Amino acid sequence: MILSELLFARGERHVTAEMLFAEARETGFPVSQSTVYKTLNQFTRAGLSGRIRVDGSRSFFDTNTTPHPHYYLGGDDILLNGPDANPLLVNVPVPLPATQSRASI
């Protein structure tokens, strides 16, 4: 129950198991890192959180379970929500009409 309160009480967020373990220890809750991993994986299996793998050995758990893109800032070790729409595909100019090449004239 304490892990769920730590994870969900602050609204939408991205955490690693290590981050949640540190938060639990700071509150004085004696928990093992293994228990934190197992709990986060159970939340994911139950659909209460999502798991985002940022590389082969690192995962963040997301309390927002709706489909949305993410950006990982490796230097800061932060996972951010991306915009819902791809900004590169918004307001794309209309392509120019095709023209004949000079070789075919």
Z-matrix of the N, CA and C atoms (Angstrom, degrees):
N
C 1 1.440
C 2 1.526 1 110.72
N 3 1.325 2 116.69 1 -39.40
C 4 1.465 3 120.04 2 -178.86
C 5 1.521 4 110.40 3 -65.77
N 6 1.323 5 117.16 4 -40.34
C 7 1.468 6 119.35 5 178.33
C 8 1.521 7 111.27 6 -64.52
N 9 1.321 8 117.97 7 -39.23
C 10 1.461 9 119.83 8 178.37
C 11 1.519 10 110.68 9 -66.32
N 12 1.311 11 117.84 10 -38.31
C 13 1.467 12 120.46 11 177.20
C 14 1.526 13 110.69 12 -64.65
N 15 1.318 14 117.25 13 -43.98
C 16 1.470 15 120.08 14 178.43
C 17 1.525 16 111.28 15 -62.06
N 18 1.305 17 116.15 16 -38.93
C 19 1.459 18 120.32 17 -176.24
C 20 1.520 19 112.82 18 -75.27
N 21 1.322 20 117.61 19 -43.98
C 22 1.468 21 120.90 20 -170.11
C 23 1.526 22 115.37 21 -101.31
N 24 1.311 23 119.60 22 -15.49
C 25 1.465 24 121.39 23 -174.27
C 26 1.528 25 113.38 24 -68.17
N 27 1.310 26 118.23 25 -22.14
C 28 1.464 27 121.28 26 -177.01
C 29 1.526 28 113.48 27 -95.04
N 30 1.298 29 117.50 28 10.90
C 31 1.463 30 120.08 29 -178.65
C 32 1.519 31 110.84 30 84.62
N 33 1.317 32 115.32 31 -158.72
C 34 1.461 33 120.09 32 -177.69
C 35 1.517 34 110.54 33 -67.97
N 36 1.326 35 114.80 34 132.76
C 37 1.463 36 119.40 35 179.12
C 38 1.512 37 111.47 36 -160.31
N 39 1.316 38 115.33 37 164.64
C 40 1.458 39 123.36 38 176.06
C 41 1.524 40 107.24 39 -117.11
N 42 1.318 41 116.55 40 126.31
C 43 1.461 42 120.41 41 178.54
C 44 1.520 43 109.99 42 -136.32
N 45 1.304 44 115.03 43 151.99
C 46 1.458 45 120.74 44 169.00
C 47 1.520 46 107.18 45 -95.59
N 48 1.303 47 116.32 46 166.57
C 49 1.463 48 119.91 47 176.73
C 50 1.524 49 109.89 48 -62.18
N 51 1.323 50 116.31 49 -36.18
C 52 1.457 51 120.05 50 179.74
C 53 1.530 52 111.37 51 -65.67
N 54 1.326 53 116.52 52 -38.43
C 55 1.458 54 120.40 53 178.97
C 56 1.526 55 110.70 54 -65.29
N 57 1.338 56 116.99 55 -45.34
C 58 1.460 57 120.59 56 -179.83
C 59 1.524 58 110.61 57 -67.15
N 60 1.315 59 117.30 58 -37.21
C 61 1.474 60 121.54 59 176.67
C 62 1.529 61 109.85 60 -60.24
N 63 1.336 62 117.23 61 -45.43
C 64 1.470 63 121.25 62 -179.98
C 65 1.532 64 110.79 63 -63.93
N 66 1.343 65 117.19 64 -41.19
C 67 1.463 66 120.45 65 178.41
C 68 1.532 67 110.65 66 -62.32
N 69 1.322 68 116.37 67 -42.02
C 70 1.466 69 120.31 68 179.75
C 71 1.526 70 110.84 69 -63.51
N 72 1.315 71 116.00 70 -43.04
C 73 1.471 72 119.73 71 -179.76
C 74 1.531 73 111.34 72 -66.28
N 75 1.346 74 116.71 73 -36.61
C 76 1.470 75 120.32 74 178.73
C 77 1.524 76 111.70 75 -63.72
N 78 1.326 77 117.57 76 -30.40
C 79 1.466 78 120.72 77 178.84
C 80 1.524 79 111.99 78 -83.57
N 81 1.329 80 116.40 79 -3.03
C 82 1.460 81 120.30 80 -179.73
C 83 1.514 82 113.65 81 88.71
N 84 1.336 83 117.69 82 7.49
C 85 1.463 84 121.11 83 179.86
C 86 1.523 85 109.04 84 -80.68
N 87 1.340 86 117.60 85 116.13
C 88 1.466 87 120.43 86 -178.63
C 89 1.525 88 110.96 87 -80.06
N 90 1.314 89 116.46 88 98.40
C 91 1.455 90 121.95 89 -177.47
C 92 1.526 91 108.27 90 -131.53
N 93 1.309 92 116.08 91 149.76
C 94 1.461 93 119.58 92 176.84
C 95 1.526 94 109.61 93 -90.23
N 96 1.306 95 115.83 94 156.49
C 97 1.461 96 119.69 95 178.04
C 98 1.526 97 110.29 96 -64.26
N 99 1.306 98 117.08 97 -33.03
C 100 1.461 99 121.71 98 177.38
C 101 1.531 100 110.91 99 -62.04
N 102 1.308 101 117.53 100 -41.38
C 103 1.467 102 121.49 101 178.81
C 104 1.525 103 110.48 102 -64.50
N 105 1.328 104 117.21 103 -39.21
C 106 1.465 105 120.87 104 178.28
C 107 1.519 106 110.00 105 -62.75
N 108 1.337 107 117.44 106 -46.89
C 109 1.469 108 120.69 107 178.13
C 110 1.522 109 111.09 108 -59.18
N 111 1.321 110 117.00 109 -47.36
C 112 1.469 111 120.80 110 -178.81
C 113 1.522 112 111.08 111 -62.41
N 114 1.319 113 116.88 112 -41.12
C 115 1.471 114 120.82 113 -179.57
C 116 1.523 115 110.64 114 -65.42
N 117 1.334 116 117.53 115 -45.50
C 118 1.459 117 120.67 116 179.01
C 119 1.525 118 111.17 117 -62.14
N 120 1.310 119 117.01 118 -40.07
C 121 1.468 120 120.06 119 177.52
C 122 1.528 121 111.33 120 -66.56
N 123 1.330 122 118.10 121 -35.56
C 124 1.466 123 120.67 122 176.26
C 125 1.534 124 110.80 123 -66.93
N 126 1.335 125 117.17 124 -41.04
C 127 1.468 126 120.43 125 176.38
C 128 1.525 127 110.24 126 -59.77
N 129 1.329 128 116.66 127 -40.45
C 130 1.466 129 120.69 128 -179.74
C 131 1.521 130 110.53 129 -67.00
N 132 1.318 131 117.57 130 -46.55
C 133 1.469 132 120.63 131 178.57
C 134 1.531 133 111.59 132 -60.85
N 135 1.334 134 116.86 133 -32.77
C 136 1.468 135 120.98 134 -179.49
C 137 1.532 136 112.03 135 -81.83
N 138 1.342 137 116.88 136 -5.09
C 139 1.462 138 120.22 137 179.23
C 140 1.523 139 113.92 138 83.34
N 141 1.318 140 117.58 139 12.28
C 142 1.463 141 121.18 140 -179.94
C 143 1.523 142 112.68 141 -86.09
N 144 1.306 143 116.62 142 -18.05
C 145 1.463 144 121.50 143 177.59
C 146 1.527 145 108.09 144 -147.19
N 147 1.304 146 114.87 145 163.29
C 148 1.454 147 120.53 146 175.43
C 149 1.512 148 109.28 147 -113.04
N 150 1.313 149 116.11 148 156.45
C 151 1.472 150 120.84 149 178.71
C 152 1.512 151 108.00 150 -115.23
N 153 1.320 152 116.39 151 125.99
C 154 1.460 153 122.51 152 179.06
C 155 1.523 154 107.50 153 -117.58
N 156 1.313 155 115.19 154 116.76
C 157 1.473 156 120.53 155 178.55
C 158 1.524 157 108.28 156 -88.96
N 159 1.329 158 115.73 157 122.33
C 160 1.458 159 119.46 158 -178.93
C 161 1.518 160 112.77 159 -96.43
N 162 1.299 161 116.86 160 -18.61
C 163 1.461 162 122.58 161 169.46
C 164 1.521 163 106.82 162 -160.33
N 165 1.283 164 117.70 163 -173.66
C 166 1.457 165 119.94 164 -174.28
C 167 1.512 166 115.28 165 -62.82
N 168 1.338 167 117.90 166 -21.54
C 169 1.453 168 119.34 167 -174.90
C 170 1.526 169 113.92 168 -123.83
N 171 1.316 170 118.16 169 2.31
C 172 1.473 171 120.56 170 -174.45
C 173 1.529 172 110.17 171 -126.47
N 174 1.324 173 115.64 172 133.42
C 175 1.466 174 121.38 173 178.64
C 176 1.520 175 110.07 174 -134.48
N 177 1.318 176 114.31 175 146.18
C 178 1.453 177 122.35 176 170.52
C 179 1.518 178 107.41 177 -112.58
N 180 1.314 179 115.77 178 149.48
C 181 1.454 180 121.79 179 175.55
C 182 1.523 181 107.10 180 -110.58
N 183 1.325 182 115.76 181 130.41
C 184 1.457 183 123.12 182 -173.10
C 185 1.518 184 109.33 183 -111.78
N 186 1.330 185 116.79 184 126.95
C 187 1.462 186 120.02 185 179.42
C 188 1.528 187 112.14 186 -80.57
N 189 1.322 188 117.53 187 -10.27
C 190 1.466 189 121.70 188 174.49
C 191 1.518 190 107.36 189 -92.66
N 192 1.315 191 117.04 190 108.52
C 193 1.465 192 120.56 191 -174.43
C 194 1.526 193 113.63 192 -92.79
N 195 1.328 194 117.85 193 3.09
C 196 1.457 195 119.38 194 175.95
C 197 1.520 196 109.01 195 -76.38
N 198 1.333 197 118.58 196 149.27
C 199 1.464 198 120.06 197 179.53
C 200 1.538 199 110.62 198 -64.74
N 201 1.310 200 116.55 199 126.64
C 202 1.456 201 122.01 200 177.13
C 203 1.529 202 108.89 201 -161.15
N 204 1.337 203 117.03 202 153.31
C 205 1.466 204 120.03 203 -178.57
C 206 1.531 205 111.66 204 -79.93
N 207 1.305 206 114.90 205 161.64
C 208 1.459 207 121.91 206 179.20
C 209 1.528 208 110.63 207 -132.26
N 210 1.321 209 114.32 208 154.09
C 211 1.462 210 122.10 209 171.86
C 212 1.519 211 107.72 210 -124.86
N 213 1.329 212 116.61 211 131.96
C 214 1.460 213 121.21 212 179.17
C 215 1.520 214 108.68 213 -105.67
N 216 1.328 215 116.13 214 124.00
C 217 1.455 216 122.63 215 175.90
C 218 1.522 217 107.13 216 -98.54
N 219 1.322 218 115.99 217 93.52
C 220 1.455 219 121.68 218 -173.47
C 221 1.506 220 114.21 219 -60.40
N 222 1.325 221 117.34 220 -40.54
C 223 1.458 222 120.13 221 -179.35
C 224 1.510 223 113.00 222 -62.86
N 225 1.320 224 116.70 223 -32.05
C 226 1.467 225 121.71 224 179.86
C 227 1.524 226 112.35 225 -101.01
N 228 1.333 227 116.97 226 -7.38
C 229 1.463 228 123.37 227 -176.94
C 230 1.526 229 111.19 228 54.01
N 231 1.344 230 114.80 229 51.94
C 232 1.464 231 121.96 230 -178.89
C 233 1.527 232 108.67 231 -126.63
N 234 1.303 233 115.99 232 138.96
C 235 1.464 234 122.24 233 174.06
C 236 1.523 235 107.73 234 -108.30
N 237 1.336 236 116.32 235 126.33
C 238 1.458 237 122.14 236 -178.11
C 239 1.519 238 110.00 237 -116.85
N 240 1.321 239 115.95 238 149.62
C 241 1.459 240 120.60 239 171.58
C 242 1.512 241 108.53 240 -74.77
N 243 1.325 242 115.54 241 137.55
C 244 1.450 243 120.82 242 175.79
C 245 1.517 244 109.90 243 -91.39
N 246 1.322 245 116.49 244 171.27
C 247 1.466 246 119.31 245 177.62
C 248 1.531 247 109.85 246 -67.51
N 249 1.325 248 115.63 247 153.10
C 250 1.465 249 120.28 248 -179.03
C 251 1.519 250 112.36 249 -65.19
N 252 1.330 251 116.96 250 -35.31
C 253 1.461 252 121.06 251 179.30
C 254 1.521 253 108.54 252 -105.64
N 255 1.305 254 116.03 253 148.52
C 256 1.458 255 120.37 254 178.08
C 257 1.530 256 108.67 255 -70.81
N 258 1.332 257 119.02 256 113.67
C 259 1.468 258 120.18 257 -176.46
C 260 1.524 259 112.90 258 -64.83
N 261 1.310 260 117.55 259 -20.15
C 262 1.458 261 119.77 260 179.34
C 263 1.524 262 111.98 261 -76.23
N 264 1.322 263 116.77 262 -17.92
C 265 1.455 264 120.14 263 -177.47
C 266 1.531 265 112.63 264 -106.88
N 267 1.304 266 117.49 265 5.28
C 268 1.460 267 121.62 266 178.96
C 269 1.525 268 108.42 267 -92.23
N 270 1.323 269 117.04 268 135.28
C 271 1.468 270 123.19 269 179.08
C 272 1.528 271 113.10 270 57.76
N 273 1.310 272 115.65 271 40.43
C 274 1.463 273 120.27 272 177.39
C 275 1.528 274 107.50 273 -72.05
N 276 1.343 275 117.86 274 131.14
C 277 1.468 276 118.86 275 -179.90
C 278 1.527 277 111.60 276 -65.98
N 279 1.316 278 115.28 277 152.60
C 280 1.459 279 121.12 278 178.32
C 281 1.524 280 107.45 279 -70.64
N 282 1.339 281 117.72 280 132.49
C 283 1.470 282 118.50 281 -178.83
C 284 1.534 283 110.91 282 -66.96
N 285 1.306 284 114.94 283 152.58
C 286 1.470 285 120.33 284 176.03
C 287 1.508 286 109.71 285 -66.12
N 288 1.337 287 117.38 286 149.63
C 289 1.473 288 118.76 287 177.83
C 290 1.518 289 110.49 288 -64.24
N 291 1.309 290 114.90 289 148.34
C 292 1.463 291 120.07 290 178.74
C 293 1.531 292 109.34 291 -66.03
N 294 1.312 293 115.03 292 142.25
C 295 1.471 294 120.14 293 177.79
C 296 1.509 295 109.06 294 -121.69
N 297 1.300 296 115.82 295 159.32
C 298 1.461 297 119.83 296 177.24
C 299 1.516 298 108.79 297 -76.91
N 300 1.309 299 115.54 298 145.10
C 301 1.460 300 118.40 299 176.29
C 302 1.509 301 109.42 300 -78.33
N 303 1.320 302 118.03 301 157.35
C 304 1.469 303 122.68 302 -178.71
C 305 1.521 304 111.40 303 -61.90
N 306 1.325 305 117.21 304 -27.33
C 307 1.453 306 119.61 305 -177.86
C 308 1.529 307 111.02 306 -67.49
N 309 1.331 308 117.18 307 -26.30
C 310 1.470 309 118.35 308 -177.93
C 311 1.520 310 111.73 309 -93.55
N 312 1.330 311 119.77 310 -1.05
C 313 1.481 312 121.35 311 179.94
C 314 1.493 313 109.58 312 -86.68
